[in-house]
Amino acid sequence: MSLSKFQFTAKTWAIFIVIGIVVVAGVAYYFSQQPSTTTAKTKLSETITVTIQKNVGIDLITYENLDNPGEIKTLSIIDLPYMFNCSRGDTLSFNYTARSGYITNTLDFSPTGRSSHDNPLFIDSSDPLYCYNNKIDVTPTFISLRVTATNTPTPTTSPTPSPSPTPTTAPFS
């Protein structure tokens, strides 16, 4: 069978066009689902922005920049969230206390997913375990010690036997 005997009608062209569109759409969809090979890497800056988030249970949190003497600040829950800047490589100290009815738990760093039970905690501001995209986001967490009432049934008294009658006989004579 030779191609010269095959006739291209309008219907045949329409079928080829539809098949072509489906193939192109499939290839485009396949490549759109592939992970991007280019990563948008944030340029490292000499300035790190630190944010201390608010959380229930916090009484006071004190931060200190040990590489900049005199940069120390004590914050209460009404001062939070609080944001400040430090230089890349500075050593920061965080010390936090809990309100009555709570105990200290961790300092959580997002989006790195790092947590620490150390109190006080000393970190290097350029450490990738704590710093991401030139930012440190820290949230103190606490555990509540409050006891909540539970629905326990009140005990019912069991029926008590009636007192036995006293003997009516005369005492020994």
Buried (B, 14 or more C-beta within 10 A) or exposed (E): EEEEEEEEEEEEEEEEEEEEEEEEEEEEEEEEEEEEEEEEEEEEEEEBBBBBBBBEBBBBBBBBBEBEEEBEEEBEBEEBEBEBEBBBEBBBBBBBBBBEEBEBBBBBBBEBEBEBEEBEBEBBBBEEEBBBEBBBBBBBBBEEEEEEEEEEEEEEEEEEEEEEEEEEEEEEE
